[in-house]
Amino acid sequence: MGSSETMYGESEFVKEMGLFREAAQRFGRAEITRKEYKGISGRYGSYAQKGDCCMLRLRIPGGALSKENLEFIAGCVEEHHIDMVHLTTCQSVQLHNLELQTACDIAESAFARGIHTLGGGGDYPRNITASPLTGVEPGVHGDVLPYAKAAESYLMGIFGRTSLPRKMKIGFSDSNRNAAHATFRDLGFVCDSGGTFDVYIAGGLGKDPRMGLKAAQGIDPGDALYHIRAMTGVFETHGDRSDRSRARTRYMQDSLGKERLLRAYREHLEEAKAAGGLGISTEASSECKAGEGRAPSHPRVHAQRQPGLYYVSYHPIGGDPPPSKLGEIYDTIADMDGAEVRIAPYGTVYVINCTSGEALRVADSTEGGAETVFQSSVSCVGSSICQIGQGDSRSLLDELVDMERRRGFCDGVLPRVRISGCTSSCGAHQVGSLGFRGATKRIGGRPFPGFEVFVNGSHVRGEERFGISLGVMLDFDVPLFLGDLGDVVSAAGTTYDLWNPSHGPDLEAIARVYTEKT
């Protein structure tokens, strides 16, 4: 990378950690409020949970977790007796139920290993996302991971030195499947069939969601950082930081208008290119090793584009692997040349670059995860942990998985659902074929915990759409609703994905039984 920016140095980081520790101590002594602490700690990737504990978010650019960093995280789990690990839709690793000073200790140790927590929360650029199997999955257009990593380095180089929007999110997708949600990020890149990138700007999920605007087509991937600089420049010039709730790039679609926003973006792009110094140069990747062995017969083992090599999928329920599982996976792959872990934006773990025999060893060590599409549903941590959560999304998912297992539905009868505890859309409920968001339902004039139901969302490029609300149902009615839906789809002898397109009114009728309760 030709950037003149550099990652945070040790002296800068030591200063940052001093401020983090001081804030944690003051919060622990009740000298500052929970809200005041959140305003400080988010910069360092940490938030206080409900109760006396906190969490720490580790940035994993593109979701690519090396063996060495997996070993480090597994070691932290063992040393600090961590009892909850969560894999986020931004491909970060969250460590939960930590003491305040433990979070500081881990953040310092992580930095020494090249893992950042800075910007993991608060009003800072978030972890760069990328298609999790980029570079190894057959049939995709290219490998976007080197560019995601270069983008991460650039953002950490300008961290704290420019006026970035809140939660600036950048994604790189290697195909129209758009796993990284690049077409509705603050800035997104989608690799096309020719190996070039299409660029989207000013999108985002959550409150007042927006699809991104297509700002450029067929760009040289090596120019990606110029587009990042252009996007930050547009926000520096035109973004609204006076109102924190609107300090996101998507609101510039309204304040400037789409055409003016695109024009401003292109002007800043020209300025960035004229200044130069941000080109990305990457070396062509080589095969990590020769494949060997016959293709294994296992439902979670899949062939890579590299002949004779395989990847293994493992989806811990809710994206919450048993903490000890991280150590088990590391022990399994420690002696495997080129093996690497990839974290998907939907909570799945992939172990890539395995020979046939190695893939079967990994499959054996990752038993106990999802066995159906429905069990691989996505959830944020929910209101039992998150300060702003309205609905206990994680507990709901456990109830749903139990319901499906009891009812014995065939795989595919119920789809992968996405559950968010609040409007922040941490579970990306707005683009799920079925999504749920924590909400309040009033029955007889009294408020009760509920979930708003969304249907027919999509993140696929060319088919992007936000789900349509069918109303709010009580939280304990959600399993009943999905059980009824499963019965209908099962009786039709098909899957939800095949049934739904021609049965919209039937789906709405099933939901109305629960949403119209008064």
Secondary structure, DSSP 8 states (H G I E B T S, - for coil): ---S-----HHHHHHHHHHHHHHHHHHHTTSS-HHHHHHHHGGGTEEE-SSS-EEEEE--GGGEE-HHHHHHHHHHHHHTT---EEE-TTS-EEEEEE-HHHHHHHHHHHHHTT---TTSSSSS----EE-TTTTTSTT-S---HHHHHHHHHHHHHSTTTS---TT--EEEESSTT-TT-GGGSSEEEEE-TTS-EEEEES-B-SSS-B--EEEEEEE-GGGHHHHHHHHHHHHHHH---SSGGG-SGGGHHHHT-HHHHHHHHHHHHHHHHHH------------SS---S-----TTEEE-SSTT-EEEEE--GGG---HHHHHHHHHHHTTSTT-EEEE-TTS-EEEEEE-HHHHHHHHHHTTTS--STGGG-EE---TTT-TT-SS-HHHHHHHHHHHHHHHT--TTSS---EEESSTT-TT-GGGSSEEEEEEEEEETTEEEEEEEEEE--B-STTS-B--EEEEEEEGGGHHHHHHHHHHHHHHTTS-HHHHGGG-HHHHHHHHHHHHT--
